[in-house]
Amino acid sequence: MSIQHNLSKISKNIPSEITLVAVSKTKPIEAVLEAYKSGQRIFGENKVQEMVEKHEALPQDIQWHLIGHLQRNKVKYIAPFVSLIHGVDSFQTLEEINKHATKNSRIIECLLQAKIATEESKFGMSFSEIQEILDSEKLRALQNIRVVGLMGMASFTDNKLQISKEFKSLKTFFNTTSLKTLSMGMSGDYPLAIENGSNMVRVGSAIFGARN
């Protein structure tokens, strides 16, 4: 199946109010360009260097989302152009993003990552840690970032009840905030994520094919 065909099929299954992030990590520039020519404008990368290279080589109206774990010493490379940073899992990272956003005269939008999965390897904060950041005066002092939502990754399991439960827990917490974006769901579980209230999904292999 072509990338164009896959995008068309997924778009038909996703309500218009849901934002589709095409996860292009590890995929060649030609594949991103094919998706771009099919109308896709939002792409997600999980490695800073790869995102910088693609940003430089591809059309400038693409919105780049950093979806992987962001090391603080790499913020400076993406600060000039990144549209949304998904996986912010500490206040220190917000401070670093704010510092480099200020240097670039930009306001960078961010999502706080909640740990909803059972795996120890998954990054993220507890709901109470996120609430503490949202309520803090320190956050309001950061003028060049905007926390616009939350992100969560469900456990890697075939147990749909468990996945739904994890998504539901994040949606319930999200509803207590005034944030606008809830990023949950990937190629294997995005329909479940949408059922449970996600309004942004990160889809890679279902668009571009399996990764090597």
Residue pairs with C-beta under 8 A, 6 or more apart in sequence:
1 209
2 34
3 31
3 34
3 35
3 38
3 207
3 208
3 209
4 34
4 35
4 37
4 38
6 206
6 207
6 208
6 209
7 22
7 35
7 38
7 39
7 40
7 207
8 38
10 20
10 203
10 206
10 207
11 20
13 191
14 20
14 190
14 194
14 201
15 194
17 199
18 194
18 198
18 199
18 200
18 201
19 42
19 181
19 199
19 200
19 201
20 40
20 42
20 201
20 203
21 42
21 43
21 44
21 65
21 67
21 183
21 200
21 201
21 202
21 203
22 32
22 35
22 40
22 42
22 43
22 44
22 203
22 204
22 207
22 208
23 43
23 44
23 45
23 46
23 67
23 186
23 187
23 202
23 203
23 204
23 207
23 208
24 31
24 32
24 35
24 43
24 44
24 45
24 54
24 204
24 208
25 44
25 45
25 46
25 47
25 50
25 67
25 68
25 204
25 211
26 50
26 211
26 212
27 204
27 208
27 211
29 54
29 57
29 58
31 208
32 43
32 54
32 58
33 58
35 43
35 207
35 208
36 58
36 59
36 62
41 61
41 62
41 63
42 62
42 63
42 65
42 83
43 54
43 62
43 63
43 64
43 65
44 64
44 65
44 66
44 67
44 86
44 202
44 204
45 51
45 54
45 64
45 65
45 66
45 67
45 68
46 66
46 67
46 68
46 69
47 68
48 66
48 70
48 71
48 74
48 77
48 78
49 77
51 64
51 66
51 78
51 82
52 77
52 78
54 64
55 62
55 64
55 81
63 83
63 84
64 78
64 81
64 82
64 83
65 82
65 83
65 84
65 85
65 86
65 202
66 78
66 82
66 84
66 85
66 86
66 87
67 86
67 87
67 202
68 87
69 87
69 89
69 123
70 85
70 87
70 88
70 93
72 92
72 93
72 96
75 93
75 96
75 97
75 99
75 100
76 100
76 103
78 85
79 97
79 100
79 101
79 103
79 104
79 106
79 108
80 104
80 106
82 108
83 109
84 109
84 110
84 111
84 148
84 181
85 97
85 108
85 109
85 110
85 111
86 111
86 113
86 151
86 183
86 202
87 111
87 113
87 123
87 124
87 151
88 94
88 97
88 110
88 111
88 112
88 113
88 147
89 112
89 113
89 123
89 124
89 125
90 125
91 133
91 136
91 138
91 139
94 110
94 133
94 139
94 142
94 145
94 147
95 142
97 108
97 110
97 145
98 108
98 142
98 143
98 144
98 145
101 107
101 108
101 144
101 145
102 143
102 144
106 144
107 143
107 144
107 145
107 146
108 144
108 145
108 146
109 145
109 146
109 147
109 148
110 145
110 146
110 147
110 148
111 147
111 148
111 149
111 150
111 151
111 181
111 183
112 125
112 130
112 133
112 134
112 147
112 149
112 150
112 151
113 123
113 124
113 125
113 150
113 151
113 152
113 153
114 124
114 125
114 126
114 127
114 130
114 150
114 151
114 152
114 170
114 173
115 122
115 123
115 124
115 125
115 126
115 152
116 124
116 152
116 153
116 154
116 166
116 167
116 169
116 170
117 124
117 152
117 153
117 154
117 155
117 156
117 166
118 155
118 162
119 155
119 156
122 153
122 155
124 152
124 153
125 133
127 173
130 150
130 173
133 139
133 147
134 147
134 177
139 147
147 179
148 179
148 180
148 181
149 174
149 179
149 180
149 181
149 182
149 183
149 200
150 170
150 173
150 174
150 177
150 179
150 181
150 182
150 183
151 182
151 183
151 184
152 166
152 167
152 170
152 183
152 184
153 184
153 186
154 162
154 163
154 166
154 167
154 184
154 189
154 192
154 193
155 162
155 163
155 166
157 163
160 192
163 189
163 192
164 192
164 195
164 196
167 184
167 185
167 189
167 192
167 193
167 196
167 197
167 198
168 196
168 197
170 182
170 184
171 182
171 184
171 196
171 197
171 198
174 182
174 197
181 199
181 200
182 197
182 198
182 199
182 200
183 198
183 200
183 201
183 202
184 193
184 196
184 197
184 198
184 200
184 201
185 191
185 192
185 193
185 194
185 198
185 201
185 202
185 203
186 201
186 202
186 203
186 204
187 203
187 204
187 205
187 206
187 207
190 198
190 201
190 202
190 203
190 206
193 201
194 201
204 211
205 211
